[in-house]
Amino acid sequence: MLPGDLLIHTYRGEAIVPRRLGLERYYLQMAGELIEAFRAAHGQPQAELDRSVAELESDHPDYRVRRGLVHLLKSLCTFEVVSPIDPQCLRSRVYALAAKQAPGEHHTAQCLEQIAEILSAELGKPVFADQIRQSLFADLPQNRILTQFEEPSPKALLHRFNLAQVQGVFYRATHVRLNVHRNDPGEYKYLFRFLKLFGLMTYIEGDPEHGFTLTIDGPTSLFQVHAQYGLALAKLLPALLHVKRWNLMAQLKNRDPYSKAVRTGTFQLDAECGLVSHYPPGKPFDSMIEQSFAEQWSALDTEWQLEREVHLLPIPGSVMIPDFRLVHPDGRTVILEIVGYWRPEYLRKKFSQVRRVDCADLLLAVSERLNLEKAGVKLDDLPARIVWYKDKLSARAVLKALG
């Protein structure tokens, strides 16, 4: 996504209009030049990459577009510290040795040669003075080396830019009203899983047959603007693009950068918007805990079958999306829900759902690291069994709880 200073939005009355780039030759060529600059910078410090893209920007009037494309390309890069030892430790050793000598170019070179000899002996491989000089500040952002670049096509980069501009609208949403209707049940599950993953506070009405209306609180509806929540709301959009039929309206609250006055606005979008998602169509697991648990379960010798595709459980004003269903050949079925997210709002909502859902046999796996008392969650008379875990949910512990 893009930071606020790279968002290019205009107003038409109260409606906000994000900037979109057409897939025309001018912009495709611009994207291609920037991608080539990143490709050529592989193995180079970030400072060298920044210099190259600054030369391409020059004094072009569309510099914000170019900087936006560069920002998105950097999100596809991996920059690493390349040094024989940790640079902070290296600086400490160099400075300690240099303090024993008089200042001067000759003594500097001598100090670096001595450190190189010491490290060569310690590491069992040759280390040279030039490496020491280059590695002293290798942990600074501008000195980190570009080691990986997930290169997109120019067309894919422009799609990513257009999506990011629209995502930026939701940074200042007070609330979003989303209608999803006449879709495949699997698409509802996909969307609701991302709602759950991002911890978005949502009121849900409807059912899979007739569709759902979702009212999602935005970051500016909270007592204090929450930047991380605004980003989480924006991250939902790429998942929504995998749903065939939907429309939304967002209420917005922005502060004018010049007058500082608060300005309200609206934004509408639907399934015909032409945006392209970079999220994969499906995701087998929402967290490493779930993936680890499923892998453990497959190694167990048990008749209980673990199923990932679980029907939505209706709750007044919401739905519950269980993580797994455990099915025994004798007909017994147990719904497994993993509770590991830390936000107090999420915990209160989750345990409220547990108390209201109509599920005969529900098993909760709850992290011992959660501060339930601080979140105001009480486990008295909870209509579910609980399995506690720390860092990793044990499949054997769950199997034992099944009886």
HELIX and SHEET records of a PDB file:
HELIX    1   1 GLY A    4  LEU A    6  5                                   3    
HELIX    2   2 ARG A   25  ALA A   40  1                                  16    
HELIX    3   3 GLN A   46  GLU A   57  1                                  12    
HELIX    4   4 TYR A   63  LYS A   74  1                                  12    
HELIX    5   5 PRO A   87  ALA A   98  1                                  12    
HELIX    6   6 GLU A  105  LEU A  123  1                                  19    
HELIX    7   7 ALA A  129  SER A  135  1                                   7    
HELIX    8   8 PRO A  141  ASN A  143  5                                   3    
HELIX    9   9 PRO A  154  GLN A  167  1                                  14    
HELIX   10  10 GLY A  168  ARG A  172  5                                   5    
HELIX   11  11 PRO A  185  LEU A  197  1                                  13    
HELIX   12  12 PRO A  219  SER A  221  5                                   3    
HELIX   13  13 ALA A  227  LEU A  240  1                                  14    
HELIX   14  14 MET A  288  SER A  298  1                                  11    
HELIX   15  15 PRO A  344  ARG A  356  1                                  13    
HELIX   16  16 ALA A  395  LEU A  402  1                                   8    
SHEET    1   A 2 HIS A   9  ARG A  12  0                                        
SHEET    2   A 2 ALA A  15  PRO A  18 -1                                        
SHEET    1   B 2 CYS A  77  GLU A  80  0                                        
SHEET    2   B 2 ILE A 145  PHE A 149 -1                                        
SHEET    1   C 5 THR A 202  ASP A 207  0                                        
SHEET    2   C 5 GLY A 211  ASP A 217 -1                                        
SHEET    3   C 5 ALA A 173  VAL A 180 -1                                        
SHEET    4   C 5 TRP A 246  ARG A 255 -1                                        
SHEET    5   C 5 VAL A 262  ASP A 270 -1                                        
SHEET    1   D 5 GLN A 305  GLU A 307  0                                        
SHEET    2   D 5 PHE A 324  VAL A 327 -1                                        
SHEET    3   D 5 THR A 333  VAL A 339 -1                                        
SHEET    4   D 5 LEU A 362  SER A 367  1                                        
SHEET    5   D 5 ARG A 385  TYR A 389  1                                        
SHEET    1   E 2 LEU A 313  ILE A 315  0                                        
SHEET    2   E 2 SER A 318  MET A 320 -1                                        
END                                                                             
